[in-house]
Amino acid sequence: MTASFDHLGISVPDLEAGVAWYSAALRLTVERTFAVPGTGLRGVMLRHASGYRIELLHRPDAEPGLVADGPVQAAGRLGYGHLCLAVDTPDEVDAEFARLVAAGAGVRMSPRPAPRPGARMAFVADPYGNLIELIDRTV
């Protein structure tokens, strides 16, 4: 069996608002919606034109989880740390960072050189505090 990445699931406190933000900010489209009978759990699978998916989940009785101030704090906790999106050039890190901040993302780490020589990275947070990394992989 060969396994490949399919999607990332993120629990959100407001499903409709989450779908609106992720659709606009990350240019995702609704692929399907679903509900699990008897649980209150509803979800929406969103898809990017490149093929990756983000599944937004909402359960009314969900409890808050980790909300990290940045990548270093997130790495100090076991479990989910961040979602990383690759761009084609170092300049696109800056452009995508600015576009996401304009769309309502929180600034967590402004664009800067990445630990890997020649690469550039930045971090933002979605409206719920989930970290999104931007990185160029051209080097």
N, C-alpha and C positions, 0 to 999 in steps of 0.2 A: 504494500500500500504506500502511496505517495501522498503526503499531506501538504497542503498549501494554505496560506493565510486567506481567510474568508471575510471576517468582519471583527469589529471591536464593539462591545456593548457598553453603553453608558446609561446609568440610571439618572433621571432628571426629575425635579419636583413639579414641572409643568410640561407635559408632553407636547402640547400644541406650540408653546413658545419655544421649546427646544427644537422642534422640527423647523419652525420659521427661521431661527437663528442659524442652525447648521446648514439648512438649505441655501440661505443667502450668503453666509460667510464663507462656507467651504464649497459652494457651488455643487451641492448634492441634490438629487431628486428622489422623490418617494418611490420606492420599489414595491413595497407592500406594507399593509398594516395588519395587526393581529391582536387578539385578546385571549387570555387563558381563563376559561370559565371557572367561576367559583373562587378566584384569587384576587380580583380587582386589577390584575396585571394586564397592562396594555403596552403595545410596542409599535414602532415604525422602523422599517429597514430603509435606510437611505443609501444611495449609490452615487459614486463619482463616475464621470465619463471614463476615467482610466481603469475603473474596475473595483477599486476598494469600496468597502461598505462600512457604515457606522449604524449600529442598531441602538435606537433610543428607547429606553424602557421607563415606564412609570407605574409605580405601585403606591396607592395613597398612604399606606402605613410605613413607607420606607424611612429609615433613619439616616441622618447625615453621616458621611464618611470623611476620609482624608481630604482636606483642602489645603494644599501646600502653597507656601509663599513663592516657591520657585523650585527648580530642578534639584538643587542640593538638599533642600528639606525633604522633597519627595523621595529621594534616594535613601534617606534615613529611615524610611518606613518600608516594611515588606508589603508586596502587592503591587497593584497598578501604580505606575509613576507618571507616564505621559504617552500621548499619541504623537508620532513624528511624521511630518509631511516633507518630502524632498522637493526641492525646486531645481531648476536647471543651471542657474548661475548665481554667484555670490550677490550680485545686484538684486536678484529676485527675492532674496531673503529680506532685504530692506523693504522692497515694494510690497511683498505679501504681509510683512509685519505691519506696515502702515495701513494697508487695506483692512486687515483684521481688527486692528485697534479702532479704525473708523467705523467698523461694523459693530463695535461694542465689546470687543475682547479686552481683557485686562492685561496690562503690561506686567510681565514677570521678569524678563531679561531682554534688554534692548539688543539689537543686532551687534554682533562682535565676532572676533575670530573664534573658531571652535578648537577644542583640544587637538584635533587632527590637523596637522600643518596644511595650510592653504584653504581650509574650509571655513565657512561662515555659518553662524547659527543665531537663533533668537527663540524666546519663549513667550507665549501669551496664555491667557486662561479664558475658557468659555464663560458664559454668564453664571455658571454654577461652580467655578473654581477649578475645573479640570484642565490640566496643562496640555498645551499643544506646542510642540517644537517645530521649528522651521529650519531646514538645513539644506545646504547645497552639497551634492555628491559628485561634483565635477572633477575633484582632485583624487 
